[in-house]
């Protein structure tokens, strides 16, 4: 379930990026607000929604729901980032030194 939701979330993310890039920009309207007389174009009504606007809304809502679902499902998979203190290792006796070789004369 988690993997399927991740796949849907990634595909919806790419879809929303593509749909937003296909829409017409509003740069000319914003530019006219700083020196032009068209402030109503920026702060006025949006007008009738276009088909791409409606599709963007639907895809954005799906994106929000998949994000919420991944948050809920991901909480079960997470672990704490706080590390537990290491337990002191049991004292291990040092290995005995090998017997010394007899001195050669």
N, C-alpha and C positions, 0 to 999 in steps of 0.2 A: 504494500500500500504506500509506504513511504517513498519508494523508488519511483512508482508511477506518478505520485504527486510532484516529486522533484522534476520529472520529465515534463509534465504539464506546465509547471511553473516556469521552467526555462523557455519552453515554446511560447507561452503567453508573453513572457518578457520580450522575446524577439519580435513577436507580433505587435506589441504595443509600441516598440521602437520604430518599426516599419510604418505603422499607421500614422504615428505622429509626424514622421518625416515626410509622408505623402501630403499632409495638409498644407494649405496655403498659409504663409507667414503673415503675421500682423505687424510687421516692422514698420510699414509706412504709416499705420495709424498711430503707433506709439511715437514715432518721430515727429508727427505733426502736432503732438501735444506740447512739445518744447519749442514754441515759437510760432506755431500756426494757430489758427482759430478753431481747430477741430478737436477740442477736448471732449466733446460729446461722443466722438467716435471711440475714444479710449474708455471713458467712464460711463458711457450710455449702455443701452440694452444690447444684448448679444445678437439679436435677430433670430431668424429661424435656424434651428440646428440642421446641419448638413448630414448626409449619410455617413461620412467619415467621422463626424462628431459623435453620432450615436454609436457607431462601432467602437470608437475609442472609449466611450463610457462603459460599454459592456465588457470590453477587454480589461479595462482598469478595475472594474468590480471583480472580475474573475481573478485578476492578479492579487487583489487584496484578500480574497477568500483563500487562495492557495497559500499566500504568505501566512495567514492566520492558521491554516491547517498544518503547515510545516512547523510553525512555532509550537503548536500543541503536540504534534508527534515527535518533534525534536527534543522536547523536554524529557521524554522517557529515555532517550539515547545519551543524554549528556552526563558528564561526570564532573565532579568538583575540580576546579583548577587549583585549589589549595592543597598543597602536598602535606601529607601526614609526616610528623617528625620520624626520622629513622630510629629504629630501636637499636640500642647499643649491642654490638656484636658480642657474643659470649667469648670470654677470654679463653683463647686457645694457647696451650703451653707451647713454648718455642721448641722446634725440633732439636733433638739431641745432636751435639756435634759429632761428626764421624771420628772414629778412633784414629789417633795419630799414628802415622807410619813409623816403624822403628828407624832410628838414625843409622845410616850406613857408614861403615868405617873403612 
